[in-house]
Amino acid sequence: MVNERYFYYLFTIQALINIVNFVPRVLIDNRFEGALMSILVSVVLGTTLLIIFTKIISHFPGEGLPEIIHDTLPRFVGLPLLCIFAFLWYESGAITLVSFVDITLRFITPDVSPVFAIIGFLLLVTMCSRLKTESILYALETTLIINCPLVAYMLIKALINPHFSWDAVMQIITHLWTIPKYNSIAGASFIFTGYVNLAIFNRAFKSLKLRHLWMIPLSGLMVLLVTLLVPIGYHGTIGVEQQVYTWFSTADAIRSEFFIVERVLFIFYFSYLAMSLVSVVVHWHIALELVKGFLMKKKTKGVKAASNKDWWTLGLMTAGTVWMGFYFDQAKLTMFGQWFLNVRLPGELLLLATVLVAYRRRKKRA
């Protein structure tokens, strides 16, 4: 069993990794149409859902979503729900993986074949997805301890850079009271969804009594403001629209004259490569465990992490990801990412409703 600090690691990796994914694109597209207001709404919404979900699932110590569903819901209801949730977690990891392959080919190694890049990432992710839940949490902790200081260093360098335009930032702030759109709220609230990983990682917690929850909305607000405003400060309110991966373009504009590596882009890339791969491992581990829960015939205390049947599931996930990598160009990938963000919020509410119904049925039965 692990202690409560690992819950904050799950939140942190989700918040940090979406700086470079599709959340900045959604916010920047809506920068004149309520992006700032959507950030404020998403902080309230995301924190509320987080608190409700964690309080409910804390009543199921040591149990994951498959055990909870099999014990409390009819099979004809529980199995489709597990299938839906497994697909959402798989897609979350697949989009991150395919996006990072595209980033690697654009910014780091344009001469490398896309086949080698995606296969190399997939080999690492599929092997690690079969590890025990506790082992993945320990790897997550190590990754964050190593990379968070580097991320903080890069953010400080970005904010104190003389080329940063505070006038562009102030221009965006003048649109604070614009009514936000749904897709902007759905995108901004995505950084708070690290808590949903308790659907499987709750197995590793003997008890879940969270303290200092005030840090979550505060840190979430800071991450979202930095996600939106820093690229605008470098590229301008109009020029930022021309950037495909705004944060990598921003990192490429920063220099660190007295550091080991002058181009901050390389530090930024390798830090986010490590965190992205760990994030994909987390998501695919959950998807794998949910699929195994789908095949479970009765309530058990967890499902064994290693099985030959795992490879069949991971094989399908790998095939789907390879297809995405070759079929989706950058425009299609961006469109699919924004579609996923829009669908993810109802899926999150469905997960919350599922756990709430399961809790009430078990309480009534007791």
N, C-alpha and C positions, 0 to 999 in steps of 0.2 A: 504494500500500500504506500501511497505517496501523500505528501501534505498539500496544503491549500495553495502554496506558491505556484504549483504547476498549472493551476487554473489561470493565473495571471499570465503565464507563458503562452497558453493557448490564445488568450486575448491579444497579447502583444504581437505574436507572429502574424495573426490575421490583420491587425491594424497596420503593421509595417509593410507587409508584402503588397498591400493594395495601393501603396504609393506609386508603384510602377505598373500596375495592371490597368484595368479599364475605369476605375473610379476617377482618376484625374481627367480622363477624356470626357466622361459624363459631366463632371463639374465645370470643366472649361467650356464645353459646348453650351452650358446654361449660365455662364458667368454674368450675362446681362439680364437673365431671366429667372432670378431667384436662387442662384447657387448658394449664396451666403445664408439666406433664410432656410434653405433645405438642410444646411449643415446644423443650424440650431434645432430644427425639427428632428433631425436624425439623432442628435445627441440625446434628446428626451426620449424618443421612440426606442432607440437601441438600448439605452440604459434600463428603461422600463421592462422591455422584453427580457433582457439579461437577468434582472433581479427576479422576475416572476419565474423564469425557467429554472434558474439555479435553486430557488427555494423549493420548487416542486420536486425536482429530481433528487434533491438531498434526502427526500423521504424514501429513496430506493438505493440505499448504500450498497456499493459493490455490484450493482446491476447495470447492464447496458440496455439499450432500447429493445433489442430482440427479446431478451428475457422479460422485460416489462410488458411488451405487447403480447407475447405468448401466454403470459400469466393472467392478463386482465381483459383482453379483447378477443372477440370471435375470430377464428382463423380466416374467414372470408373477408374480414375487414383488415386484420393485421398484415396479411401477406401482401396485398396491394400497397399498403402504406410503406412497408419495408422496401418494396421494389421502387417506389417513387423516391424515397429518401436516398437509397443507394445510387440511383441515377443522378440525383442532384449533387451528391458528394463526389461522384466520379467526374461529372462535368466540371465542377469547380477545380479539381486537380488537373484535368486534361487541358482546360483553357489556360491555366497558369503555365503548364509545361510547354504547350505549343507556342504561347506568347514568348516564352524565354528562348525557345529555339529561334524564333524570328528575330528577337533582339540580338542574340549571339551572332547570327549571320549578318545583321545590319551594321553592328558597331564593333565587333571584335574580330571575327574570322570570316569575312565574306567569301573567301576562296574555298572554305570547307564545304563538302557536300551536305545538303540538308539531311540525307539519309543517315550519315555517320553521326550528325549532331543529335537527331531525335532518337536514334537507337542507343547511343551512349547514355543519354538521360534516362531513357526507359529502362535500360538494364539496371541502373542504380536504383531507380524508384521501385521497380517490381521486386527486386531482392529485399529491399528494406521494408516494404509494405507488409511482409510476412512476419516481421519481428513481433515480439511480445509488446503489449501496450505500454508497459512500464519502460521497456528499453527505448521506445520511440520518445517517450517523455524525457528520459535522460539525455537523449541525443538533441532534443529540442532545447533543453536547458543549456547544454554546451554551446550550441550554435548561437543562441541569443547572447550568452556571456561574451563570446568572442566578437560578434558583429555589432552589437548595440553601441559600444564605444566608437566604432568606426562610423556608424550612421550618425551619431551625435556630432562627431568631428566634422563630417561633411555638411551637415545642416548649419553648423556654426559658420563654417567657411562660406556657405551660400549667403547667409544673412548679413555678414560683415563685409561682403565684397563691395567695393565702391561702384561697380557697374550695376548693382541692384537698384531698380527704379521704384522708390517708394511712391512716386506720383502715380504710377500705373496701379499700384495696390490701392491707393486712396480713391482712384476712379472707380474701381470695382466696389469699394465699400459704399459708394453713393447709391448703389443698387440694392442695399441691404433689405429694404422693406418690400421688394418685389415678391409677389406670391410665387412660391416654387411649383415646379412640375413634379408629377409622380416619379418619372424616371430619375430625376435628380435626388429625390428623397430615398428611393430604392438603392441608388448607387452609393450615396453618402452613408447610409445606415449599414452598408455591407461590412464596414471595418469593425463593427461591434459583434459580428456573428461568430467570433471565436468560441463563445460559450456553447454553441450548438454541438461542438465536438464532444461535449459531455455525453452525447448519445451513446458513445462507446467508451470514452475515457473515464466515465463515471465508475467503471469497473475497478479502476485503480485507486479510487478514493474510499477509504473506510468511513469517513464523514466529511461533509463539505460545509464548513461554517466560515463564510467569507468575512474578512475585515477590511476596513479602509476602502469601501466601495466608492467613496467620493473620488478616488483617483481615476476611476474608469471614465466617467463623463469628462473630467478635466483633461485627461490625456487624449481621449478621443477627439475632443474639440481642438486641441492643439495640433494633432496629426492632420485633421481635415483642413484646418486653416493653412497649414504649411503645404499640404498637398495641392491646394488651389492657388495660393498666393505667390509662392516662391517661383514657379515657372512664369507666371505673369510678370513678376518683378524683373525677370531676365529677358523675356521675349516680347514684352509689351502686351497690351490688351487685344491687339489685332494680330500681331505676329505669332502669338502663342497658338493660334488656331491652325497654323501651318505645320506644326510639329506632330509627328506620328506618336512617338514615345516621348512625351514632354520632359519627363524627369531624366531620361538618359541624355537628351539634348541639353538639358540644364547642367547636368554633371559634366558634360563635355566642354562646357563653357567656363568651368572653374579650374583654376590652377592652384597647386600647393607647392610653392617654390622650395620650401625647406623640409618637405616630407620625403619619405623614401621614394615614392612614385610621384612625379610632378602632375600627371594627368589624373584628376580625381575620378574620371570616368572608369578607369581600371579598378580602383578601390571600390567604387560604387557597384560596378558589375559583379565582382567576385563576392562582395558581401551579400548582394541580393541573389546571386546564383545559389549560394549556400542556403539562404533562408527560403528561396523559392522551392528548391528541391525538398527541403524538410517539410515545407507546407504541403507539397504534393504527396509526400509520403504519409503525412497525417490524414489527408483527405482520402487517399486510396486505401489506407488501412481501415478507415471507417467504412468505406464502400464495400470492401472485402468482407468485413465482419457482418455488415448488414445482409449481404448476400448469403453468407453462411447461416445467419439467423433466419433467413427466408427458407432455407432447407432444413432447419431444425424442426424436429417433430414434437418435441416437448420442452418444457422449461428446464434450463440447465444454468448452472452458475458459471456463465462464460462459455466461450467456444474456443477450442484449442487453436492457437495461432498458426500452427504449421500443419498442413495437410496437402496431399497430392492434388486434391480437388481445387486447392487454391490456384494452381497454375492454369486450370481451365478458365476460371473467372478472370485472372490477371491477363490471360491470353486474349480474351475478348476485349478487355479494357485497353490493352496495348494495341490491338488491331484497330479499334475505334479511334484511338489517339493518332496512330500513323495515318489513318484516312483523313482525319482533320488536318494534320500537318501538310498533306499534299493537296487536298481539295480546297482548303481555305487560303485565299490570298489575304493580304493585310486588311483590305476593305471588308471582306466577308468575316474575318476573325473579329474585327472591331464590332461589326453588326451583331454577330453571335454573342460576343461578350456583353453587349448592352442588353440584348434579349435575355441573357441569363440573369443579369442583375435585376431586371424587371420581374422575372418569374421567381427568383429566389425569395423575395419578401413574402409572397403568399405561401411558399413552401415552408418558410420559417414559422409563419403563423399556424400552419397545419401541424407542424411538429409540436409547437407549444400546446395546441388544442389536444393532440394525441396524448401527450404526457399528462395533461390536466385531467382528461377523461379517465386515463388509466389510474391515476391517483385516487380519484373519487370512487371508482369501482372497487379498488382494493380496500379503501377505507370503509365503504359500505359493507363489503363482504366480511371485514374484520369485526 
